[in-house]
């Protein structure tokens, strides 16, 4: 069955210093793990063709499809605060772009497709575990309504990769609004390449922020739009208990998507200082630090764009002042998204004085009592109907009285909401997922796949996570926090 991918490539039309042209490296014995049929259809690609031998050859990098223009992208980045002027796609190849049925242009990239000139001595390959982790978590984030890259397919390569031990190799086919990062702008700024910065900024406007083109100062409008999207994205992360783990500038998409799922994790017990990433030794990217880090990353983007932001100004100081004001807008934008989301999570659709403190007080009590983040909010959906449903929430607090005191104030506030308890419950059930990719379930699915070649747990978890706001009888274990011996305390990058 022939595989037809309707490529319509634009990034490859930029000057060749933006990337390196090369084909992915063939593999020994590719085998399909999974094709995301719904996503393929949306991209106007036949999922059955992707699952055919020719399709698997393409998904593994063994065959280059017609219309593809394989390139490894150049970018730099601050990694844990330290600037690296040349990173780039060390184990990924962008095959090209497609315009989906929704009219949106997206990249199709192979991740784990072999060594490139950006590999810096690494093998350019990916192990099966990290590939399946990204597949699970990125698809879960999409179902939760959080902007994210997507997983189109995963294949094994029939070849081992060597980390601490030999592991089965795999390739992920990733779909993204684009792979333009803050670090992409930094790459050219570090080289003093003003022409490339302008070209990249103009390309980003056309691709992601066309409304900026009509502004009096398009590049300032571009920066302001990126700030707004990042503020809202990070608020959405916090509202579902997500911790990125490596919020480096090379992992910050200017399109406003979650990208590069390495040592990411979802919290069980609520803790603003929660860190899971094995490489985040000092907690730089802890749950509660993510808004501050996002703003820091945006400051690095402002530095890279400063020559464009300052056009029309008499001095660099004036451009810096404008950039600082634009960065300051991150805080109110983030707080509006975060606090608005918190209000919905506790059933409030109107705004009253004291609402923000009511929500913040619940979070404080949850942290002090090690209450499960996801389950507390989900059980509040039932408790909104009346005190007779409080038992489930109280059981999550080490001191149930801490909940009782808060709940009395909360119920008094709910009485002011239009529509009564049923309306409040509906608001809450739409804001509070019943299931998330809990770390112990993800690790169990990866372990079964890697150690026993059993993809059953992987498939079952994906299916449950595809409808995260539904409670389904018989699937309660997916909503249950881990037992002490099941807790996952560290997650790993997988490179």
C-alpha positions as CSV (number, residue, x, y, z in Angstrom):
1,X,0.0,0.0,0.0
2,X,1.7,3.3,-1.1
3,X,2.2,5.9,1.6
4,X,1.3,9.4,0.5
5,X,2.2,12.2,2.9
6,X,1.0,15.6,1.6
7,X,4.2,17.5,2.4
8,X,4.1,21.3,2.0
9,X,7.5,22.4,3.3
10,X,8.4,25.9,4.2
11,X,11.2,25.9,6.8
12,X,13.5,24.1,4.4
13,X,13.1,27.2,2.1
14,X,15.0,29.3,4.7
15,X,18.8,29.7,4.3
16,X,20.8,26.6,4.8
17,X,22.5,28.0,8.0
18,X,19.1,27.3,9.7
19,X,19.6,23.5,9.4
20,X,21.7,20.7,8.0
21,X,20.3,18.6,5.2
22,X,20.7,14.8,5.8
23,X,18.6,11.7,5.7
24,X,17.7,9.7,8.8
25,X,19.8,6.5,9.3
26,X,18.3,3.2,8.3
27,X,17.7,0.6,10.9
28,X,18.0,-3.2,10.9
29,X,14.5,-4.6,11.5
30,X,11.8,-1.9,12.1
31,X,8.6,-3.1,13.6
32,X,5.4,-1.1,14.3
33,X,4.4,-0.4,17.9
34,X,1.5,1.9,17.2
35,X,0.0,4.4,14.8
36,X,-2.1,7.2,16.1
37,X,-5.0,6.6,13.6
38,X,-7.1,9.7,14.5
39,X,-4.1,12.0,14.3
40,X,-3.0,10.5,10.9
41,X,-6.5,11.1,9.5
42,X,-6.5,14.7,10.7
43,X,-3.1,15.1,8.9
44,X,-4.7,13.7,5.7
45,X,-2.5,10.5,5.9
46,X,-3.9,7.0,5.6
47,X,-3.2,5.3,8.9
48,X,-3.4,1.8,7.3
49,X,-0.7,2.9,4.8
50,X,1.5,4.0,7.7
51,X,1.1,0.6,9.3
52,X,2.2,-1.1,6.1
53,X,5.8,-2.3,5.6
54,X,6.5,0.8,3.5
55,X,5.0,3.0,6.2
56,X,7.0,1.3,8.9
57,X,10.1,1.8,6.8
58,X,9.3,5.6,6.7
59,X,8.5,5.8,10.4
60,X,11.8,4.2,11.3
61,X,13.9,6.4,9.0
62,X,14.8,3.5,6.7
63,X,13.0,5.1,3.8
64,X,12.6,8.7,2.9
65,X,9.0,9.4,1.7
66,X,8.3,11.3,-1.5
67,X,8.1,15.0,-0.9
68,X,10.1,15.0,2.3
69,X,13.1,17.3,2.7
70,X,14.9,15.8,5.8
71,X,16.8,18.4,7.9
72,X,18.3,18.6,11.4
73,X,17.5,22.0,12.9
74,X,20.1,24.3,14.4
75,X,19.5,25.9,17.8
76,X,21.2,26.9,21.0
77,X,19.9,27.1,24.5
78,X,20.3,27.7,28.2
79,X,20.5,24.3,29.9
80,X,19.9,24.7,33.6
81,X,20.9,28.3,33.3
82,X,24.1,27.7,31.4
83,X,24.3,28.9,27.8
84,X,25.3,26.4,25.1
85,X,25.7,28.2,21.8
86,X,25.3,25.1,19.6
87,X,22.9,22.3,20.4
88,X,20.6,21.4,17.5
89,X,18.8,18.2,16.6
90,X,21.3,15.6,17.7
91,X,18.9,12.7,17.4
92,X,16.0,14.1,15.3
93,X,15.2,14.7,11.7
94,X,12.4,17.0,10.4
95,X,10.9,15.2,7.4
96,X,8.7,18.1,6.4
97,X,5.4,19.8,7.0
98,X,1.8,19.0,6.3
99,X,-1.4,21.1,6.5
100,X,-4.1,19.2,8.3
101,X,-7.8,19.0,7.7
102,X,-8.1,21.9,10.2
103,X,-5.9,24.1,8.1
104,X,-3.1,24.2,10.6
105,X,0.5,23.5,9.4
106,X,2.5,21.0,11.4
107,X,5.9,19.5,11.4
108,X,6.5,15.8,11.1
109,X,9.7,14.8,12.8
110,X,11.5,11.5,13.5
111,X,13.0,11.4,17.0
112,X,15.7,8.8,17.5
113,X,16.6,8.7,13.8
114,X,20.4,8.6,14.2
115,X,23.5,10.7,14.6
116,X,23.6,14.2,13.0
117,X,26.4,16.8,13.0
118,X,24.7,18.2,16.2
119,X,25.0,14.9,18.1
120,X,28.1,16.0,20.0
121,X,29.4,12.4,20.2
122,X,26.1,10.8,21.1
123,X,24.5,7.9,19.1
124,X,21.5,9.9,17.9
125,X,19.2,7.0,18.9
126,X,16.3,6.6,21.4
127,X,15.4,3.8,23.6
128,X,11.9,2.3,23.6
129,X,11.1,3.4,27.2
130,X,11.5,7.2,26.6
131,X,9.7,6.9,23.2
132,X,6.7,5.3,24.8
133,X,6.8,7.8,27.7
134,X,6.6,10.7,25.3
135,X,3.8,8.9,23.4
136,X,1.8,8.4,26.5
137,X,2.3,11.8,28.1
138,X,2.0,13.9,25.0
139,X,-1.3,12.2,24.0
140,X,-2.6,12.5,27.6
141,X,-1.8,16.2,27.6
142,X,-3.7,16.7,24.3
143,X,-6.7,14.9,25.8
144,X,-6.5,17.1,28.9
145,X,-6.7,20.2,26.6
146,X,-3.1,21.4,27.1
147,X,-1.3,22.6,24.0
148,X,1.3,20.0,23.1
149,X,3.3,18.2,20.5
150,X,1.6,14.9,19.5
151,X,2.7,11.4,18.8
152,X,1.9,10.1,15.4
153,X,3.6,6.7,15.7
154,X,6.2,4.6,17.4
155,X,8.4,1.8,16.0
156,X,11.1,-0.4,17.3
157,X,14.3,-0.6,15.3
158,X,15.5,-4.1,15.9
159,X,18.8,-2.6,17.2
160,X,20.0,-2.1,20.8
161,X,20.9,1.3,22.2
162,X,23.5,1.4,24.9
163,X,22.8,3.5,28.1
164,X,23.7,2.0,31.5
165,X,22.6,-1.3,29.9
166,X,21.6,-2.4,26.4
167,X,18.0,-1.3,25.6
168,X,15.7,-1.9,22.7
169,X,15.9,1.0,20.2
170,X,12.9,2.9,18.9
171,X,11.8,5.9,16.9
172,X,9.0,8.3,17.7
173,X,7.2,10.2,15.0
174,X,6.4,13.6,16.6
175,X,4.0,16.2,15.3
176,X,4.4,19.8,16.3
177,X,3.0,23.2,15.4
178,X,6.7,23.8,14.6
179,X,10.1,23.1,16.2
180,X,11.0,26.8,16.5
181,X,12.4,27.3,20.0
182,X,13.6,30.2,22.1
183,X,17.0,28.6,21.5
184,X,16.6,28.9,17.8
185,X,16.7,32.7,18.1
186,X,19.5,32.4,20.6
187,X,21.6,30.4,18.1
188,X,21.7,33.3,15.6
189,X,22.0,36.0,18.3
190,X,25.1,34.3,19.6
191,X,26.5,34.5,16.1
192,X,25.6,38.1,15.6
193,X,23.5,37.1,12.6
194,X,20.9,39.9,12.5
195,X,19.7,38.9,9.1
196,X,18.8,35.4,10.3
197,X,17.1,36.7,13.4
198,X,14.9,38.9,11.2
199,X,14.2,36.1,8.8
200,X,13.3,33.7,11.6
201,X,11.1,36.3,13.3
202,X,9.2,37.1,10.1
203,X,8.8,33.4,9.4
204,X,7.4,32.9,12.9
205,X,4.9,35.7,12.4
206,X,3.6,34.2,9.2
207,X,3.4,30.7,10.6
208,X,2.2,31.2,14.1
209,X,1.1,34.9,14.7
210,X,-0.2,36.3,11.4
211,X,-2.2,38.9,13.3
212,X,1.2,40.5,14.4
213,X,1.9,41.3,10.7
214,X,-0.8,44.0,10.8
215,X,0.5,45.6,14.0
216,X,2.4,49.0,13.9
217,X,5.5,47.1,15.2
218,X,5.2,43.5,14.1
219,X,8.2,42.2,16.0
220,X,7.0,43.7,19.2
221,X,3.6,42.2,18.6
222,X,5.3,38.8,18.0
223,X,7.1,39.0,21.3
224,X,4.0,40.0,23.2
225,X,2.0,37.2,21.7
226,X,4.7,34.6,22.7
227,X,4.7,36.0,26.2
228,X,0.9,35.6,26.4
229,X,0.9,32.0,25.1
230,X,3.7,30.9,27.4
231,X,1.9,32.4,30.4
232,X,-1.3,30.6,29.6
233,X,0.6,27.3,28.8
234,X,2.4,27.2,32.1
235,X,-0.9,28.0,34.0
236,X,-2.4,25.0,32.3
237,X,0.5,22.8,33.4
238,X,0.0,23.8,37.0
239,X,-3.7,23.2,36.9
240,X,-3.2,19.5,36.0
241,X,-0.2,19.1,38.3
242,X,2.3,18.7,35.5
243,X,6.1,19.3,36.0
244,X,8.1,19.6,32.8
245,X,11.4,18.7,34.3
246,X,13.7,20.4,31.8
247,X,12.5,23.9,31.0
248,X,15.6,24.9,29.2
249,X,15.3,27.6,26.5
250,X,15.9,24.9,23.8
251,X,12.8,23.1,25.2
252,X,10.6,26.3,25.0
253,X,8.5,26.4,21.9
254,X,7.6,29.9,20.5
255,X,4.4,28.3,19.3
256,X,3.2,27.9,22.9
257,X,3.2,24.1,22.9
258,X,4.6,21.7,25.5
259,X,7.6,20.1,23.8
260,X,10.3,17.6,24.7
261,X,8.9,15.2,27.3
262,X,12.0,13.9,29.1
263,X,12.0,13.5,32.9
264,X,8.5,15.0,33.1
265,X,6.0,13.9,35.8
266,X,2.6,14.5,37.3
267,X,2.3,15.2,41.0
268,X,0.5,12.8,43.3
269,X,0.6,14.5,46.7
270,X,0.5,18.3,46.3
271,X,3.8,19.9,46.9
272,X,4.9,23.2,45.2
273,X,8.5,22.2,45.6
274,X,8.0,18.8,43.9
275,X,10.9,17.7,41.6
276,X,11.1,14.4,39.8
277,X,13.8,15.0,37.2
278,X,17.0,13.1,38.1
279,X,19.1,15.8,36.5
280,X,17.4,18.8,38.3
281,X,19.6,18.5,41.3
282,X,18.8,21.9,42.8
283,X,15.1,22.0,41.9
284,X,15.4,24.8,39.3
285,X,12.4,23.4,37.4
286,X,10.2,22.4,40.4
287,X,6.5,22.6,40.1
288,X,6.1,26.0,41.7
289,X,9.1,27.5,39.9
290,X,7.7,26.9,36.4
291,X,6.1,30.4,36.0
292,X,9.3,32.2,37.1
293,X,11.4,30.0,34.8
294,X,9.1,30.6,31.9
295,X,9.4,34.3,32.3
296,X,13.2,33.9,32.6
297,X,13.3,32.0,29.3
298,X,11.2,34.8,27.7
299,X,13.8,37.3,28.9
300,X,16.4,35.3,26.9
301,X,14.1,35.6,23.9
302,X,13.8,39.3,24.4
303,X,17.6,39.6,24.4
304,X,17.9,37.7,21.2
305,X,15.2,39.9,19.6
306,X,16.4,43.2,21.0
307,X,17.7,44.6,17.7
308,X,14.2,44.1,16.2
309,X,12.4,45.2,19.3
310,X,14.4,48.4,19.3
311,X,13.7,49.5,15.7
312,X,12.4,53.0,15.6
313,X,13.9,53.8,19.1
314,X,16.7,56.3,19.5
315,X,18.6,54.1,22.0
316,X,19.1,50.6,23.1
317,X,17.9,51.6,26.6
318,X,14.5,52.5,25.2
319,X,14.3,49.0,23.6
320,X,15.3,47.4,26.9
321,X,12.6,49.4,28.7
322,X,9.9,48.2,26.2
323,X,11.1,44.6,26.6
324,X,11.0,44.8,30.4
325,X,7.4,46.1,30.2
326,X,6.4,43.4,27.8
327,X,8.0,40.8,30.1
328,X,6.2,42.2,33.1
329,X,2.9,41.5,31.3
330,X,3.6,37.8,31.8
331,X,2.7,38.0,35.5
332,X,-0.9,39.3,35.2
333,X,-1.5,37.1,32.1
334,X,-0.3,34.0,34.0
335,X,-2.2,34.9,37.2
336,X,-5.5,35.5,35.3
337,X,-5.2,32.0,33.7
338,X,-4.0,30.3,36.9
339,X,-6.6,31.9,39.2
340,X,-9.4,31.6,36.7
341,X,-8.6,27.9,36.4
342,X,-8.4,27.4,40.1
343,X,-11.8,29.1,40.5
344,X,-13.3,26.6,38.0
345,X,-11.6,23.7,39.8
346,X,-13.6,24.6,42.9
347,X,-16.9,25.2,41.1
348,X,-16.9,29.0,40.7
349,X,-18.1,30.5,37.5
350,X,-18.6,34.0,38.8
351,X,-16.0,36.2,40.5
352,X,-16.3,37.5,44.1
353,X,-13.9,39.2,46.4
354,X,-12.0,36.5,48.4
355,X,-12.3,33.8,45.8
356,X,-8.6,33.7,45.1
357,X,-7.7,33.5,48.7
358,X,-10.3,30.7,49.1
359,X,-8.6,28.7,46.4
360,X,-5.1,29.5,47.7
361,X,-6.1,28.4,51.2
362,X,-7.2,25.0,49.8
363,X,-3.8,24.5,48.2
364,X,-2.0,25.4,51.4
365,X,-4.0,22.9,53.3
366,X,-3.4,20.3,50.7
367,X,0.3,20.8,50.8
368,X,0.4,20.7,54.6
369,X,-1.6,17.4,54.6
370,X,0.0,15.7,51.6
371,X,-3.4,15.5,49.9
372,X,-3.4,14.0,46.4
373,X,-3.7,16.9,43.9
374,X,-5.8,15.3,41.2
375,X,-8.0,13.2,43.5
376,X,-8.7,16.0,45.9
377,X,-10.2,18.2,43.2
378,X,-12.0,15.3,41.5
379,X,-13.7,14.3,44.8
380,X,-14.6,17.9,45.4
381,X,-16.9,17.5,42.4
382,X,-19.1,15.1,44.5
383,X,-18.7,17.1,47.7
384,X,-20.1,20.2,46.0
385,X,-23.5,18.4,46.2
386,X,-23.5,18.4,50.0
387,X,-21.5,17.5,53.2
388,X,-22.7,13.9,52.9
389,X,-20.1,13.4,50.2
390,X,-17.2,14.8,52.2
391,X,-15.8,11.5,53.3
392,X,-13.8,10.9,50.1
393,X,-12.1,14.2,50.3
394,X,-11.5,14.1,54.1
395,X,-9.7,10.7,53.7
396,X,-7.0,12.4,51.6
397,X,-6.0,14.8,54.4
398,X,-3.7,13.6,57.2
399,X,-5.8,16.0,59.4
400,X,-9.3,15.9,58.1
401,X,-10.3,18.9,60.2
402,X,-8.1,21.0,57.9
403,X,-10.5,20.2,55.1
404,X,-13.6,20.6,57.2
405,X,-12.7,24.2,58.1
406,X,-12.1,25.1,54.5
407,X,-15.2,23.2,53.3
408,X,-17.5,25.3,55.5
409,X,-16.3,28.5,53.8
410,X,-16.4,26.9,50.4
411,X,-20.0,25.8,50.7
412,X,-21.1,29.2,51.8
413,X,-19.5,30.6,48.7
414,X,-21.1,28.0,46.4
415,X,-24.5,29.2,47.6
416,X,-23.8,32.5,45.7
417,X,-23.3,30.6,42.4
418,X,-26.2,30.6,39.9
419,X,-27.6,27.2,39.0
420,X,-27.1,25.5,42.3
421,X,-25.0,22.4,43.1
422,X,-25.6,20.7,39.8
423,X,-24.2,23.7,37.8
424,X,-21.2,23.9,40.2
425,X,-20.5,20.1,39.8
426,X,-20.7,20.5,36.0
427,X,-18.1,23.3,36.0
428,X,-15.8,21.2,38.2
429,X,-16.1,18.0,36.3
430,X,-15.0,19.9,33.1
431,X,-12.0,21.3,34.9
432,X,-10.8,18.4,37.1
433,X,-9.6,15.2,35.3
434,X,-10.5,11.9,36.8
435,X,-7.3,10.3,35.5
436,X,-3.8,11.6,34.6
437,X,-0.7,9.7,33.6
438,X,0.3,8.8,37.1
439,X,4.0,8.1,37.3
440,X,3.7,4.6,38.7
441,X,1.3,3.5,35.9
442,X,3.5,5.0,33.2
443,X,6.6,3.2,34.6
444,X,4.6,-0.1,34.9
445,X,3.6,0.2,31.2
446,X,7.1,1.0,30.1
447,X,8.6,-1.8,32.2
448,X,6.1,-4.3,30.6
449,X,7.0,-3.1,27.1
450,X,10.8,-3.0,27.6
451,X,11.3,-6.0,29.8
452,X,8.6,-8.4,28.6
453,X,7.7,-7.1,25.2
454,X,4.1,-6.7,26.5
455,X,2.4,-3.7,25.1
456,X,-0.9,-4.5,26.8
457,X,-0.5,-2.1,29.7
458,X,0.7,0.7,27.3
459,X,-2.4,0.3,25.1
460,X,-4.7,0.1,28.1
461,X,-3.2,3.2,29.7
462,X,-3.5,5.2,26.4
463,X,-7.1,4.2,26.1
464,X,-8.0,5.4,29.6
465,X,-6.1,8.6,29.2
466,X,-7.9,9.4,25.9
467,X,-11.0,10.4,28.0
468,X,-9.5,11.9,31.1
469,X,-12.6,13.7,32.4
470,X,-14.8,10.6,32.4
471,X,-15.2,8.3,35.4
472,X,-15.6,4.8,34.0
473,X,-16.6,1.8,36.2
474,X,-14.0,-0.8,36.5
475,X,-11.1,1.5,35.8
476,X,-10.7,3.0,39.3
477,X,-7.1,1.8,39.7
478,X,-6.1,4.4,37.1
479,X,-7.4,7.2,39.3
480,X,-5.9,5.8,42.5
481,X,-2.7,7.3,44.0
482,X,0.3,4.9,44.3
483,X,0.8,2.8,47.4
484,X,4.0,3.8,49.2
485,X,6.0,1.0,47.5
486,X,4.7,2.1,44.1
487,X,5.8,5.7,44.3
488,X,8.1,7.0,41.6
489,X,10.5,9.5,43.1
490,X,12.8,10.1,40.0
491,X,12.2,10.3,36.3
492,X,14.9,10.2,33.7
493,X,15.7,11.9,30.5
494,X,16.4,8.8,28.5
495,X,19.1,10.3,26.3
